[in-house]
Amino acid sequence: MKKKKIYLSVMMMTFLASVAICAADSRTPQVGDILPVIELSKPGDSAELKYLGLSGSGVFKVQQIKAEVLIIEIFSMYCPYCQAEAPSINELYKSIENNPALNNKIKIIGIGTGNTSFETDIFRKKYQVAFPLFPDGDFKLHKIIGEVRTPYFFVVKLKGGKAEVIYSKLGALGDNKSFLNQIVKSAGLK
């Protein structure tokens, strides 16, 4: 009986330790962290490739995007909050693109967690999203970034092949002008 209790205790501690290790591996990156490497398939659309500063086909790492700052929206086409936030993110995109001081420095992408290419295309068309959207149908990227809820926003400063997180938050961005001012200041953009 005593051996059984010891055996069960050891098994329980082993299980809890493995859960803790798995949880540590999938921690959501916070401000000051380096964003884990995220690989995406290059868009087939030449305008989207040009926007990202990429060429050719195959895969790329988000750290290869030609920008100083990258805003990443984690969304799902089934998320009502993502749907409600879409017009605001579209306005943010337009305000960045229409600002000569920012349009080559800040880029936006969306990653559709649990969404196939078909689903991200539906979202793109329905909400008239002009920036690149990437599917994550198998939740692979979602796991890498800590299985966040949607919408979730990361803003990373791209420098030297690394992506330093300068913003990490669940939910709506709020006022676009305030958000953009915060990002410009946090990234040290001029």
Protein Blocks (a to p, Z undefined) as FASTA:
>chain_A
ZZmmmmmmmmmmmmmmmmmmmmmmmcccdehiacddddddddfblklmmmnopghedddd
fklpgcfbdcdddddfklmklmmmmmmmmmmmmmmmmmmklmmmpccddddehiafklmm
mmmmmnopabdcdddfkommmmmnopaacddddddddeehiacdfbdcedjebjfklmmm
mmmmmnopZZ
